[in-house]
Amino acid sequence: MKFIIAAAGLWLLPMFGMVPAWDGDQHEVSRSQYEVLIGQCRYANTAQARQRCRSAVRANYRIGSRPNPTLDCRTYSSVTVCGTLHLTPKERACLRDSVSKHLSYRRAEVECYAFQ
């Protein structure tokens, strides 16, 4: 029973804007992946959100010797992002609208995150 509750709690964390360090350690990523993670923070809507984003990247990732193949990186409309994107309500509305107009989910997610 405790396992189910713990699993449910870990599943809910990303919904509240927190990214856990699953193994208790920082995830090792390449320098270019780290730069993308830090760089994507510029799309956050407020200075406080940008600072929180950069702090979360520094807390959860460290530069290693090779790329992390499990880190989901993608580029659309000349915008590259990696990992889970934490969308604002306005960005989520944009995402739903774009998907309803037959834009792929992944492309709409990146474009709404960067341009809304």
N, C-alpha and C positions, 0 to 999 in steps of 0.2 A: 504494500500500500504506500509506504514512504517513497518507493521508487517512482510510482505513478505520479505522486504529488510533485516530486522533484523534477521529473521530466516535463510535467505540465508547466511548472514555474519557469524552466529554461526555455520552453517554447514561447512563453508569453513575454519574456524580456525584450526581444526586438520590437514588439508592438509598442513599448513604452520608451523607445529611443535609447535603450542601453544594449551594448554589445558585450556579452560576457567573454572573458578569457576562458575558454572551455576547459583547458587542461591546467589552469592556474598559472600558466606561463605566457609570455608574449609569443605571438605567432611570428615566425621568421618569414620575411618576404625579401625580394630583391630591392635594390636601391630604386629602380624605376617604378616598381609597384608601390613602394613607400612614398615616393614623390607624387604619384597619382592619388594615393589616399589622402595625403596632406593637401594637395592641390584641389581636390574636389570639395574641400571645406569652404572654398571661396563662394560656392553657390548657396550656402546657408543664408537665410534671409536677414539675420541680425548679427551684429558684432558679437553678442553673447553666444549665439548659436555657432558662429564660426569658431570662437575660442573653445567651446565645449567639444566641437568636432575635432579640432586639432589635438586637444588634450586626450580625447578618447583614442585617437590614432597612436599618439605617443605611448599611451598606457597599454595598448593591446598589440602593437606590432613593433618589431625591431628589424633592422637591416641585416640580412644574411648574405651568403655567398651565391645563392641561385634563386630563381623565381619560385614562388609557391604555386604549384599547379592547382591547388584547391581553391585559390582566391579567384572569385568570379569577377574578371575584368572585361569591360565591353566599351566600344566606341560607337557613338552615333552622332551625326551632325557635328563632327570635329570635337566632341566632348568625350573624354575617357573617364570612366569611373570604375571603382573596384569595390567588391563587398556589398553588404546590404545598405540600401539607401533608406534613410528615415525621412519620409515625406510629410509635409505639413498637410493640414486638411485641404487647403487650396490646391496643392500639388496632387493629392489623391483624387480630387474632383477632376482635375485636368487629365489625369491618368485614365479614369473611368470614361470620360468623354472621348478621349483619343482612341481608346480600345474599341469603344462602340462605333467609331468611324473607321474601323478595320486597320488601325495602326498596330503593329505588333506590341505586345505587352512590354517587352524589354526596351524597345526603342522609345515608346511612350514614357516609360518610367524615367529614362535618362533625360529626355527632352523636357519633361515637366519639371524634373528636379533642377535642371540647369537654367531653364528659361522662364519659370513662373515666379 
